[in-house]
Amino acid sequence: MELAPRDPQGSMGVCSMLDSPALEECAFLAAERAVDPALCEEAGDYAAPCRNHLAHLMVEAAVGQERLPGAVEGLVLTRIAPHELPERDWPRLYQVALSVRDDLSPSHCAQATYRPQCGEAVSALYDIAIEELVENGKLRCSGPWPGRVQGFDPEAFGPLVEAARTAGRCSAVGTVGGGNR
């Protein structure tokens, strides 16, 4: 069955010929193809996941434009009512929005409606960036950190840095992995 992205009503006509649960799955697919949150209402038990999925699609489409969380929220909330997208879904949406930024900073959340959830997203992305630095042998044991995490204070992550020092993995230039002290 082919669902037409430009003809959501026609797609829903096809879906309405199906029985549950195929009807709900078909409505989800129709909403996805049309990026139309209104069609999620026909997705039954899949309505909330459908809206969340469409919100992700909207954020991903906006990400290429280097938008900050507050602006991305506006794009999503013009198409999906706030009560239809629970607060628990926002950290992942903010992660998607911030994933393309070269810098990670809690200040990006200043204009966000759901600031705690945005902060949670910055924290999660920060943890991922730190793990990548450790895996690639680029975590500095002193001095400023590189790349996306350059604005953060290494001293705030004393246990991580101390474990690298203790293991003798800090190089002379301050990166983990060199074996020198």
Buried (B, 14 or more C-beta within 10 A) or exposed (E): EEBEEEBBEEBBEBBEEBEEEEBBBBBBBBBBBBBBBEBBEBBBEBBBEBBBBBBBBBBBEBBEEEBBBBBBBEBBBEBBEEEBBEEEBBBBBBBBBBBEBEEBBBEBBEBBBBBEBBBBBBBBBBEBBBEBBBEEBBBBBEEEBBEBBEEBEBEEBEEBBEBBBEEEBBBEEBBBBBEEE
